[in-house]
C-alpha cells in the first residue's frame, strides 16, 4: 500500500478550536461497548452472501440462530472457528448464513452464545443508494463552480465557488530546501476539475486514477446489464437533462482539467535534473517541454482547517511537469477518446491528440520526477514509472489498435508480474483491467486475462488467512488502506466479469461488509451509512467541530487504518497502542488515517455499482 502524500496540512484555526471545544477531539464522547457480533451495518442482500464475525475467547464452535423481528427462527447453524487474528488482536469465529433466504424486511438478529447482533435488515438492493451517494462526492469536490442547494442532501452543504478563475503560472520562489525555482514564461487556465482531498490542490496523478476508475465503471456497466445505472437524470448534477450519462458528465469535469494541465507545444522550460529538485541553480536544465503535463496546481502555503474554498486567499502555482503526470493524462485522455467517440467526436479527437502528444513527450523525457520539496500541497513522489508507461500504452492500444502501443504493452513486465495493488503510484492493474476486457482478441488480451485471474485467485487465497475474511492477509495497513481493499474488490469484479464465478463477487462483498462495520472497531468508514458511521473527516469544508461548517455528506469513505505511517500528531499518540485493523480514529486532525480523497471514493462508487448491478434476485 502507498501513502497518498509525503506532507500535508498540520494547521487549524484558533476560531475552530474555540468554537467547539467539547468536540475538539472529534468523536471523543464515551461510546457503548462494541458488540461481539460484527457485520455490515446496512442491509444485507437477500440472495447474496451473508457473513458475520463473532469475537469470542471460546475455541469451540458456537451454535448460532437467526430470528426475525417477531422472534421466529429463520435459520441456525454452527460457527466456523478461526482463532487468533494478528491483524485485529482478537480471537474470531465466522457465522455464514448465506444459505438463508429470509424475506426482505427489518428487525433480524443473530445470536451466538451470549452475543447478539444489532437488529439489521434484508434488502433486495442494499448497495444502490450507496453507489449514488458515493458518486455525489465528486460534484461536491468541484472547483470553480458554486455547489448549489438543489444538488446536495442538505442546504448547509451548499457553498460559493472556490477558485473560479484558476489561471496560474509556474512556481517561482524558494522551496523547502532553499532552492530557487525560476518559474516559466507562460500561464495556463486550469479552472475547474475536482479538489483532490481535504485540501484545495488539484493533482494529475490522483485525478488520473480517480477518473479512470469512474470511466472504467461506465465501460463495464452495459456488460453487467446496467448500462442505464447513471443515465441522464439519475444523479443530482447541474448537467442533468442534457441527454447524456450523468457519470460521464461528472467525469468530464476532471478530464477537461487534466487536458488543461498540458504544456503548450514548442515550449522551453527549466526543470530540475534530480527527483528531489536541485540543490543549486546549476542543477537545472532547459528542455523542450511541449506535451508534458504539470504535476499539480495548488496553494503555495498550507491553509488552515477549516477554510471554505471561496475563502482560500493563498497564491496558487503550477508545479513542474513530471513523466508520471504526463503518462497519467495520456492514459485517461486515450480512454476518454474511445468513450466519447460517438457522442462527441470533436471532444474525442481533442483528447486523443492530447494523449498522443503526452505519450511522445514522455518518450522524450522518461525520467522527470515529482519533487516533495514544496509546501502547501502533497508531494505524490513516484520514481518507478514503468507501470505508468504500461497503463498509458494499454489505453492507447485499446483505443487505436496501433502496433507501437501493442508492442509497448507486450514488452512490459506487468503481463507476467503485476504489482499486488492498484494505487495512485502503482497503476499497472488499470492497464490489465482495460486489456482483459477489450473487444479485440489477441495475445495482449489473453495475457491480461490470465494476469487478472492470477491476482484475483491470490486475493481469494489471502481471504482464507484473514480473520475478518478480507482478500488481504497482511498485518500492515498503510495510508489509504480502505482504497487498497476497494481496488482489490474492483479487480475481483473484473475477474467475475471474465468468469461469472460467484466466489469473486463474494470476496468483493466481504470488502464492502468490512467498510460498513464488519471490522475490529465495529466502525462504518463511510459517512451516513451504518449505526456508527465516520463523522469527522480531515477536510477543510466538512468540518462539524466548528458550528459555522457542515458535517460531511453521506457516501464519503475514510482513508482507513494506518499502522505504517503515524504521520500526524493524533496518530503519533497511537503508536505502540494499536495493531493493524485498530490503528484508526474518527478525528479530523488525524489526516494519515481519516482524510478523504477522490481516488478513494472512486473505487467505492465502482464496487457499490458493481454489487448492485450483479445482484441476484
C-alpha positions as CSV (number, residue, x, y, z in Angstrom):
1,X,0.0,0.0,0.0
2,X,1.1,3.6,-0.6
3,X,0.6,6.7,1.3
4,X,-1.1,9.4,-0.7
5,X,1.4,12.2,0.1
6,X,4.7,13.0,1.8
7,X,3.4,16.0,3.6
8,X,0.0,17.6,4.4
9,X,-1.6,20.3,6.4
10,X,-0.9,20.5,10.2
11,X,-2.8,23.7,10.7
12,X,-6.2,24.5,12.2
13,X,-7.6,27.9,13.1
14,X,-7.9,29.2,16.7
15,X,-11.5,30.1,15.9
16,X,-12.4,26.5,15.1
17,X,-10.9,25.3,18.4
18,X,-12.7,27.9,20.5
19,X,-16.0,27.4,18.7
20,X,-16.4,23.8,19.6
21,X,-14.1,22.9,22.5
22,X,-16.3,20.0,23.5
23,X,-15.9,18.4,20.1
24,X,-12.2,19.1,19.6
25,X,-11.2,15.5,19.5
26,X,-13.9,14.5,17.0
27,X,-15.8,11.5,18.3
28,X,-14.4,11.8,21.8
29,X,-17.5,11.2,23.8
30,X,-17.7,7.8,25.6
31,X,-19.1,5.1,23.3
32,X,-21.0,1.9,24.2
33,X,-19.1,-1.4,24.1
34,X,-18.6,-2.8,20.7
35,X,-21.0,-5.8,20.1
36,X,-19.3,-9.1,19.9
37,X,-21.0,-9.9,16.6
38,X,-19.6,-7.7,13.8
39,X,-21.3,-7.3,10.5
40,X,-22.3,-4.8,7.8
41,X,-24.3,-2.0,9.4
42,X,-26.6,-1.6,6.3
43,X,-28.9,-4.2,4.9
44,X,-27.7,-7.5,3.6
45,X,-28.6,-9.0,0.2
46,X,-31.5,-11.4,0.4
47,X,-30.0,-13.7,-2.2
48,X,-26.3,-12.9,-1.7
49,X,-23.6,-13.8,0.7
50,X,-24.3,-13.1,4.4
51,X,-21.4,-13.3,6.9
52,X,-20.9,-12.0,10.4
53,X,-17.8,-12.3,12.7
54,X,-18.0,-13.4,16.3
55,X,-15.4,-12.1,18.7
56,X,-15.0,-14.7,21.4
57,X,-12.4,-16.3,23.6
58,X,-14.0,-19.7,23.0
59,X,-12.1,-22.1,20.8
60,X,-15.0,-24.4,20.1
61,X,-17.7,-23.8,17.5
62,X,-20.8,-22.0,18.8
63,X,-24.4,-22.5,18.0
64,X,-26.0,-19.5,16.2
65,X,-29.5,-18.6,15.4
66,X,-31.1,-16.0,13.1
67,X,-34.5,-14.7,14.1
68,X,-36.9,-12.2,12.5
69,X,-38.5,-9.2,14.1
70,X,-41.2,-11.3,15.7
71,X,-38.6,-13.7,17.2
72,X,-39.4,-16.5,14.9
73,X,-36.4,-18.8,14.0
74,X,-35.3,-18.2,10.4
75,X,-32.0,-20.2,10.3
76,X,-29.5,-21.8,12.6
77,X,-26.1,-23.4,12.5
78,X,-22.6,-23.7,13.9
79,X,-19.9,-21.0,13.8
80,X,-16.6,-21.7,12.0
81,X,-13.7,-21.0,14.4
82,X,-10.7,-19.0,13.0
83,X,-8.7,-18.5,16.2
84,X,-6.2,-15.7,16.9
85,X,-6.2,-12.9,14.2
86,X,-3.0,-11.0,14.3
87,X,-4.4,-8.1,12.2
88,X,-7.0,-7.3,14.9
89,X,-5.6,-8.8,18.0
90,X,-8.8,-10.7,18.5
91,X,-9.9,-14.4,18.6
92,X,-12.6,-14.8,15.9
93,X,-15.2,-17.2,14.6
94,X,-17.3,-16.8,11.4
95,X,-21.1,-17.0,11.1
96,X,-22.0,-17.8,7.5
97,X,-25.7,-17.7,6.9
98,X,-25.6,-17.2,3.2
99,X,-27.9,-20.2,2.6
100,X,-30.8,-18.4,4.4
101,X,-33.2,-16.6,2.1
102,X,-35.3,-14.6,4.5
103,X,-37.9,-12.2,3.3
104,X,-37.0,-8.5,2.7
105,X,-37.6,-6.7,6.0
106,X,-36.1,-5.3,9.1
107,X,-35.5,-6.4,12.7
108,X,-33.5,-9.5,12.1
109,X,-31.0,-10.5,14.8
110,X,-28.2,-13.0,15.0
111,X,-27.3,-14.7,18.3
112,X,-24.3,-16.9,19.2
113,X,-23.7,-17.9,22.8
114,X,-24.4,-14.8,24.9
115,X,-23.6,-12.4,22.0
116,X,-26.4,-10.7,20.0
117,X,-26.2,-8.5,16.9
118,X,-27.8,-5.2,16.4
119,X,-31.1,-5.5,14.5
120,X,-30.5,-5.5,10.8
121,X,-32.4,-5.5,7.5
122,X,-32.5,-7.8,4.5
123,X,-33.0,-5.9,1.2
124,X,-33.1,-6.6,-2.5
125,X,-30.7,-3.8,-3.4
126,X,-28.6,-2.7,-0.4
127,X,-25.9,-1.0,-2.4
128,X,-28.0,1.1,-4.8
129,X,-28.2,4.1,-2.5
130,X,-24.5,3.8,-1.5
131,X,-23.4,4.0,-5.2
132,X,-25.4,7.2,-5.7
133,X,-24.3,8.8,-2.5
134,X,-20.6,7.9,-3.2
135,X,-20.9,9.4,-6.7
136,X,-22.3,12.7,-5.2
137,X,-19.0,13.2,-3.5
138,X,-17.5,14.3,-6.8
139,X,-19.9,17.1,-7.5
140,X,-19.2,18.5,-4.1
141,X,-15.5,18.4,-4.7
142,X,-15.8,20.5,-7.8
143,X,-13.6,23.6,-8.1
144,X,-14.6,26.9,-9.8
145,X,-18.4,26.4,-9.5
146,X,-20.9,27.1,-6.7
147,X,-22.2,24.0,-5.0
148,X,-25.9,24.6,-5.2
149,X,-28.5,23.7,-2.6
150,X,-30.7,21.9,-5.1
151,X,-28.0,19.3,-5.8
152,X,-26.9,18.4,-2.3
153,X,-28.6,16.4,0.5
154,X,-28.7,19.3,3.0
155,X,-28.8,23.1,2.5
156,X,-25.7,23.6,4.7
157,X,-23.6,21.7,2.2
158,X,-24.1,24.4,-0.5
159,X,-21.1,26.8,-0.8
160,X,-19.8,29.5,-3.0
161,X,-17.4,28.7,-5.9
162,X,-13.7,28.2,-5.0
163,X,-11.0,29.4,-7.3
164,X,-13.4,30.5,-10.1
165,X,-10.5,31.8,-12.2
166,X,-7.6,29.4,-11.8
167,X,-5.2,30.8,-14.3
168,X,-1.7,30.3,-12.9
169,X,1.9,30.3,-13.9
170,X,4.8,28.1,-12.8
171,X,6.0,28.2,-9.2
172,X,8.8,30.8,-8.9
173,X,10.4,31.0,-5.5
174,X,12.3,29.1,-2.9
175,X,11.3,25.6,-1.9
176,X,11.8,23.9,1.5
177,X,15.4,23.0,0.6
178,X,16.2,26.6,-0.1
179,X,16.4,26.0,-3.9
180,X,15.3,28.9,-6.0
181,X,12.9,27.9,-8.9
182,X,12.9,30.2,-11.9
183,X,9.2,29.9,-12.9
184,X,8.2,30.0,-16.6
185,X,7.1,32.4,-19.2
186,X,3.5,31.2,-19.7
187,X,0.4,30.7,-17.7
188,X,-2.4,28.0,-18.1
189,X,-6.1,28.3,-17.4
190,X,-6.6,25.3,-15.3
191,X,-10.0,26.4,-13.9
192,X,-12.3,23.5,-12.9
193,X,-11.8,19.9,-12.0
194,X,-12.0,18.4,-8.6
195,X,-10.3,19.3,-5.4
196,X,-8.1,16.3,-4.5
197,X,-8.9,15.6,-0.9
198,X,-9.2,17.6,2.3
199,X,-7.1,20.5,0.7
200,X,-7.6,22.7,-2.3
201,X,-4.9,21.2,-4.5
202,X,-5.6,19.5,-7.9
203,X,-3.2,16.7,-8.7
204,X,-2.9,15.0,-12.1
205,X,-1.8,11.6,-10.8
206,X,-4.6,11.3,-8.3
207,X,-7.1,12.9,-10.7
208,X,-6.0,10.5,-13.4
209,X,-6.6,7.2,-11.5
210,X,-9.8,8.5,-10.0
211,X,-11.2,9.5,-13.4
212,X,-10.0,6.2,-15.0
213,X,-11.9,4.3,-12.2
214,X,-15.2,6.1,-13.0
215,X,-14.8,5.8,-16.7
216,X,-13.8,2.1,-16.4
217,X,-17.1,1.6,-14.5
218,X,-19.0,3.3,-17.3
219,X,-17.4,1.0,-19.8
220,X,-18.4,-2.1,-17.9
221,X,-22.0,-1.3,-16.8
222,X,-23.6,-2.5,-20.0
223,X,-21.8,-5.8,-19.8
224,X,-23.3,-6.2,-16.3
225,X,-26.8,-5.5,-17.6
226,X,-26.9,-2.0,-16.0
227,X,-26.0,0.4,-18.8
228,X,-28.5,2.9,-17.6
229,X,-27.3,2.9,-14.0
230,X,-26.2,6.6,-14.3
231,X,-28.3,7.6,-17.2
232,X,-29.3,11.3,-17.6
233,X,-31.3,12.4,-14.5
234,X,-30.1,9.6,-12.2
235,X,-27.6,11.9,-10.3
236,X,-28.1,15.3,-8.8
237,X,-25.8,17.3,-11.0
238,X,-26.3,20.6,-12.9
239,X,-25.9,18.8,-16.2
240,X,-28.9,16.6,-15.6
241,X,-31.4,17.0,-18.5
242,X,-28.7,17.3,-21.2
243,X,-29.5,13.9,-22.6
244,X,-26.1,12.5,-21.6
245,X,-25.0,9.9,-19.0
246,X,-24.6,11.7,-15.6
247,X,-21.5,9.7,-14.6
248,X,-19.8,10.9,-17.9
249,X,-20.9,14.5,-17.2
250,X,-19.2,14.3,-13.8
251,X,-16.0,12.6,-15.1
252,X,-15.7,15.0,-18.0
253,X,-15.2,17.8,-15.4
254,X,-11.9,16.2,-14.4
255,X,-11.0,15.1,-17.9
256,X,-11.1,18.7,-19.1
257,X,-8.9,19.7,-16.1
258,X,-6.4,17.1,-17.0
259,X,-6.2,18.2,-20.6
260,X,-5.7,21.8,-19.4
261,X,-2.5,20.9,-17.5
262,X,-0.5,20.1,-20.7
263,X,2.4,22.3,-21.6
264,X,1.9,24.1,-24.8
265,X,3.7,22.9,-27.9
266,X,7.1,24.5,-28.8
267,X,7.7,25.5,-25.1
268,X,11.1,25.6,-23.5
269,X,11.0,25.0,-19.7
270,X,13.6,24.9,-17.0
271,X,13.3,21.7,-14.9
272,X,15.3,20.1,-12.1
273,X,17.9,17.4,-13.0
274,X,17.1,15.3,-10.0
275,X,14.0,13.8,-8.5
276,X,14.1,15.9,-5.4
277,X,14.8,19.2,-7.0
278,X,18.2,20.8,-7.5
279,X,20.5,21.9,-4.6
280,X,21.8,24.8,-6.5
281,X,21.0,26.8,-9.6
282,X,23.3,24.6,-11.7
283,X,21.1,21.6,-11.0
284,X,18.5,22.8,-13.5
285,X,18.4,22.3,-17.3
286,X,16.2,23.6,-20.1
287,X,14.2,21.2,-22.1
288,X,11.7,21.1,-25.0
289,X,8.6,20.6,-22.8
290,X,5.7,20.7,-25.2
291,X,3.3,17.9,-24.5
292,X,4.4,17.3,-20.9
293,X,1.9,17.7,-18.1
294,X,2.3,19.7,-15.0
295,X,2.0,17.6,-11.8
296,X,-0.4,19.8,-9.9
297,X,-1.9,23.2,-9.3
298,X,-2.0,24.1,-5.6
299,X,-1.6,26.8,-2.9
300,X,2.0,27.8,-2.2
301,X,1.4,27.5,1.5
302,X,-1.0,25.3,3.6
303,X,-4.3,26.9,4.6
304,X,-5.8,26.2,8.0
305,X,-8.7,24.0,8.9
306,X,-11.4,24.9,8.4
307,X,-11.3,27.0,5.2
308,X,-14.1,27.4,2.7
309,X,-12.8,27.1,-0.9
310,X,-14.1,30.6,-1.6
311,X,-12.1,31.9,1.4
312,X,-8.8,30.5,0.2
313,X,-6.6,33.5,-0.4
314,X,-3.3,31.7,-0.8
315,X,-1.4,32.3,-4.1
316,X,-1.5,29.3,-6.4
317,X,1.0,27.9,-8.8
318,X,1.7,25.3,-11.4
319,X,4.3,22.8,-10.3
320,X,6.8,21.2,-12.5
321,X,5.7,18.6,-15.1
322,X,6.6,15.0,-14.5
323,X,6.7,11.9,-16.5
324,X,4.2,10.2,-14.2
325,X,1.6,13.1,-14.6
326,X,2.2,13.1,-18.4
327,X,1.5,9.3,-18.7
328,X,-1.5,9.6,-16.4
329,X,-3.0,12.2,-18.6
330,X,-2.1,10.1,-21.7
331,X,-3.9,7.1,-20.3
332,X,-7.1,8.9,-19.3
333,X,-7.3,11.0,-22.5
334,X,-7.0,7.9,-24.6
335,X,-9.7,6.2,-22.6
336,X,-11.9,9.3,-22.9
337,X,-11.3,9.4,-26.7
338,X,-12.9,6.0,-27.2
339,X,-15.8,6.6,-24.7
340,X,-16.8,9.9,-26.3
341,X,-16.0,8.8,-29.9
342,X,-19.7,8.5,-30.9
343,X,-21.4,11.0,-28.6
344,X,-18.9,13.9,-29.0
345,X,-16.4,13.2,-31.8
346,X,-14.8,16.6,-31.6
347,X,-14.0,16.1,-27.9
348,X,-12.8,12.6,-28.5
349,X,-10.4,13.8,-31.2
350,X,-9.1,16.6,-28.9
351,X,-8.5,14.0,-26.2
352,X,-6.7,11.6,-28.5
353,X,-4.4,14.3,-29.8
354,X,-3.5,15.3,-26.3
355,X,-2.8,11.6,-25.4
356,X,-0.5,11.2,-28.4
357,X,1.3,14.4,-27.6
358,X,1.7,13.3,-24.0
359,X,3.0,9.9,-25.0
360,X,5.6,11.4,-27.3
361,X,6.7,13.8,-24.6
362,X,7.1,11.0,-22.1
363,X,9.2,9.1,-24.6
364,X,11.5,12.1,-24.9
365,X,11.6,12.7,-21.2
366,X,11.2,9.3,-19.4
367,X,12.6,10.3,-16.0
368,X,11.1,13.6,-14.8
369,X,10.2,13.0,-11.2
370,X,7.9,14.8,-8.7
371,X,9.6,17.0,-6.0
372,X,8.3,16.8,-2.4
373,X,10.2,19.9,-1.5
374,X,7.2,22.3,-2.0
375,X,5.0,23.2,0.9
376,X,1.2,23.8,0.6
377,X,0.4,20.6,-1.3
378,X,1.1,16.8,-1.4
379,X,4.3,15.5,-3.0
380,X,3.0,12.4,-4.7
381,X,6.5,11.3,-5.4
382,X,6.9,8.2,-7.6
383,X,10.2,7.1,-9.0
384,X,9.0,3.8,-10.7
385,X,7.4,4.9,-13.9
386,X,7.2,1.7,-16.0
387,X,3.7,1.0,-14.6
388,X,2.5,4.4,-15.8
389,X,4.0,3.7,-19.2
390,X,2.3,0.3,-19.4
391,X,-1.0,1.8,-18.4
392,X,-0.8,4.6,-21.0
393,X,0.2,2.1,-23.7
394,X,-2.7,-0.2,-22.8
395,X,-5.2,2.6,-23.0
396,X,-3.8,3.9,-26.3
397,X,-3.7,0.4,-27.7
398,X,-7.3,-0.3,-26.6
399,X,-8.4,2.9,-28.3
400,X,-6.3,2.9,-31.5
401,X,-5.3,-0.7,-32.0
402,X,-1.9,0.6,-33.3
403,X,1.1,-1.7,-33.3
404,X,3.6,0.6,-31.4
405,X,1.3,0.7,-28.4
406,X,0.7,-3.1,-28.6
407,X,4.5,-3.6,-28.6
408,X,5.0,-1.4,-25.6
409,X,2.3,-3.5,-23.8
410,X,3.8,-6.8,-24.7
411,X,7.4,-5.8,-23.7
412,X,6.3,-4.7,-20.2
413,X,6.8,-6.9,-17.2
414,X,3.3,-6.5,-15.9
415,X,1.5,-9.1,-18.0
416,X,3.6,-11.7,-16.3
417,X,4.4,-9.9,-13.0
418,X,1.7,-7.4,-12.0
419,X,2.1,-5.4,-8.8
420,X,0.0,-6.6,-5.9
421,X,-2.2,-3.5,-5.6
422,X,-3.7,-0.6,-7.6
423,X,-2.9,2.8,-6.1
424,X,-2.1,6.2,-7.5
425,X,1.6,5.2,-7.7
426,X,1.1,1.6,-8.9
427,X,-1.2,1.7,-11.9
428,X,-0.4,-1.4,-14.0
429,X,-3.6,-3.1,-12.8
430,X,-5.6,-0.4,-14.5
431,X,-3.9,-1.3,-17.8
432,X,-4.6,-5.0,-17.1
433,X,-8.3,-4.4,-16.5
434,X,-8.6,-2.5,-19.7
435,X,-6.8,-5.0,-21.8
436,X,-8.5,-8.0,-20.2
437,X,-12.0,-6.9,-21.5
438,X,-11.1,-5.1,-24.7
439,X,-13.2,-6.3,-27.6
440,X,-10.3,-7.2,-29.9
441,X,-8.9,-10.6,-29.3
442,X,-5.1,-11.2,-29.3
443,X,-2.1,-12.0,-27.2
444,X,-2.3,-8.9,-25.1
445,X,-5.9,-9.6,-24.1
446,X,-5.1,-13.2,-23.3
447,X,-2.1,-12.4,-21.2
448,X,-4.0,-9.7,-19.4
449,X,-6.9,-12.0,-18.6
450,X,-4.5,-14.6,-17.2
451,X,-2.8,-11.9,-15.1
452,X,-6.2,-10.7,-13.7
453,X,-7.3,-14.1,-12.7
454,X,-3.9,-14.9,-11.1
455,X,-4.2,-11.8,-9.0
456,X,-7.8,-12.5,-8.1
457,X,-7.1,-16.1,-7.1
458,X,-4.2,-14.8,-4.9
459,X,-6.6,-12.4,-3.2
460,X,-9.0,-15.3,-2.5
461,X,-6.2,-17.3,-1.0
462,X,-5.4,-14.3,1.3
463,X,-9.0,-14.2,2.3
464,X,-8.7,-17.7,3.9
465,X,-5.9,-16.3,6.2
466,X,-7.8,-13.2,7.3
467,X,-10.0,-13.4,10.5
468,X,-12.3,-10.8,9.1
469,X,-12.5,-12.7,5.7
470,X,-10.7,-9.9,3.8
471,X,-8.9,-10.6,0.5
472,X,-5.9,-9.1,2.2
473,X,-3.9,-11.1,4.7
474,X,-1.1,-8.7,5.7
475,X,-0.9,-7.2,9.2
476,X,0.3,-3.9,7.7
477,X,-2.2,-1.2,6.8
478,X,-0.9,1.8,5.1
479,X,-2.2,5.3,4.3
480,X,-5.4,4.9,2.4
481,X,-5.8,1.2,3.3
482,X,-9.5,1.3,2.6
483,X,-8.9,2.2,-1.0
484,X,-6.4,-0.6,-1.4
485,X,-9.2,-3.0,-0.3
486,X,-11.7,-1.4,-2.6
487,X,-9.3,-1.7,-5.6
488,X,-8.8,-5.3,-4.8
489,X,-12.6,-5.6,-4.9
490,X,-12.5,-3.9,-8.3
491,X,-10.0,-6.4,-9.6
492,X,-12.2,-9.2,-8.2
493,X,-15.1,-7.6,-10.1
494,X,-13.2,-7.8,-13.3
495,X,-12.4,-11.4,-12.6
496,X,-16.1,-12.0,-12.1
497,X,-16.9,-10.3,-15.4
498,X,-14.4,-12.7,-17.1
499,X,-15.7,-15.9,-15.5
500,X,-19.1,-15.2,-13.7
501,X,-17.7,-17.3,-10.8
502,X,-19.6,-16.3,-7.6
503,X,-16.5,-16.6,-5.4
504,X,-15.0,-13.4,-6.9
505,X,-18.1,-11.4,-6.2
506,X,-18.5,-12.9,-2.7
507,X,-15.0,-11.6,-1.9
508,X,-16.0,-8.1,-3.1
509,X,-19.0,-8.3,-0.8
510,X,-16.5,-9.1,2.1
511,X,-14.7,-5.8,1.4
512,X,-17.9,-3.8,1.4
513,X,-19.0,-5.5,4.6
514,X,-15.7,-4.6,6.2
515,X,-16.0,-0.9,5.2
516,X,-19.6,-0.9,6.6
517,X,-18.8,-2.3,10.0
518,X,-17.6,-5.9,9.9
519,X,-14.3,-4.9,11.4
520,X,-12.3,-4.8,14.6
521,X,-13.6,-1.3,15.5
522,X,-17.3,-2.0,14.7
523,X,-16.9,1.1,12.6
524,X,-18.6,2.1,9.3
525,X,-15.8,4.0,7.5
526,X,-18.5,5.6,5.2
527,X,-20.3,8.8,6.3
528,X,-24.1,8.5,6.6
529,X,-24.2,4.7,6.4
530,X,-24.5,2.3,9.3
531,X,-25.0,2.6,13.1
532,X,-21.6,4.1,13.7
533,X,-20.5,6.0,10.6
534,X,-17.4,8.1,10.2
535,X,-18.3,11.7,11.1
536,X,-15.2,13.8,11.4
537,X,-13.0,13.6,8.3
538,X,-9.9,15.7,7.7
539,X,-11.5,18.2,5.3
540,X,-11.4,22.0,5.1
541,X,-15.2,22.4,4.4
542,X,-16.8,19.4,6.0
543,X,-15.7,20.3,9.5
544,X,-18.6,20.0,12.0
545,X,-16.4,20.7,15.0
546,X,-16.9,24.3,14.0
547,X,-20.6,25.2,14.0
548,X,-20.0,27.5,11.0
549,X,-19.2,24.5,8.9
550,X,-21.3,21.5,7.8
551,X,-21.0,17.8,8.7
552,X,-19.9,15.7,5.7
553,X,-22.5,14.4,3.2
554,X,-23.3,10.7,3.1
555,X,-21.2,8.4,1.0
556,X,-17.7,9.6,1.8
557,X,-15.1,6.9,2.6
558,X,-12.3,7.4,5.1
559,X,-8.7,6.5,4.3
560,X,-8.9,3.9,7.0
561,X,-6.5,2.1,9.4
562,X,-2.8,3.0,9.1
563,X,-0.2,1.3,11.2
564,X,2.8,2.1,9.0
565,X,2.9,5.9,8.9
566,X,1.9,7.6,12.2
567,X,2.3,10.8,10.4
568,X,0.1,13.3,12.3
569,X,0.0,14.3,15.9
570,X,-3.1,12.3,16.8
571,X,-1.7,9.1,15.0
572,X,1.6,9.5,16.8
573,X,-0.1,9.0,20.2
574,X,-1.4,5.6,18.9
575,X,2.0,4.2,18.0
576,X,2.6,1.0,20.0
577,X,-1.0,1.1,21.3
578,X,-2.8,-0.4,18.4
579,X,-2.5,-3.2,15.8
580,X,-3.2,-3.2,12.1
581,X,-7.0,-3.0,12.0
582,X,-7.3,-0.9,15.1
583,X,-5.0,1.9,14.1
584,X,-7.7,4.4,13.2
585,X,-9.6,7.1,14.9
586,X,-12.5,9.3,13.8
587,X,-10.6,12.6,14.4
588,X,-10.4,15.4,11.9
589,X,-6.7,16.1,12.9
590,X,-5.7,12.5,12.0
591,X,-5.0,13.2,8.3
592,X,-2.9,10.0,8.0
593,X,-6.0,7.9,9.0
594,X,-9.1,10.0,8.3
595,X,-8.7,12.1,5.3
596,X,-10.8,11.6,2.2
597,X,-9.8,11.7,-1.4
598,X,-11.1,11.4,-4.9
599,X,-9.1,8.2,-5.7
600,X,-10.6,6.6,-2.6
601,X,-14.2,7.4,-3.3
602,X,-13.9,6.4,-7.0
603,X,-13.5,2.7,-6.3
604,X,-16.2,3.0,-3.6
605,X,-18.6,4.0,-6.5
606,X,-17.2,1.3,-8.7
607,X,-17.7,-1.5,-6.2
608,X,-21.1,-0.4,-4.9
609,X,-22.4,-0.1,-8.5
610,X,-20.9,-3.5,-9.4
611,X,-22.5,-5.2,-6.5
612,X,-25.8,-3.6,-7.2
613,X,-25.7,-4.4,-11.0
614,X,-24.7,-8.0,-10.4
615,X,-27.1,-8.8,-7.6
616,X,-29.2,-12.0,-7.7
617,X,-33.0,-11.7,-7.4
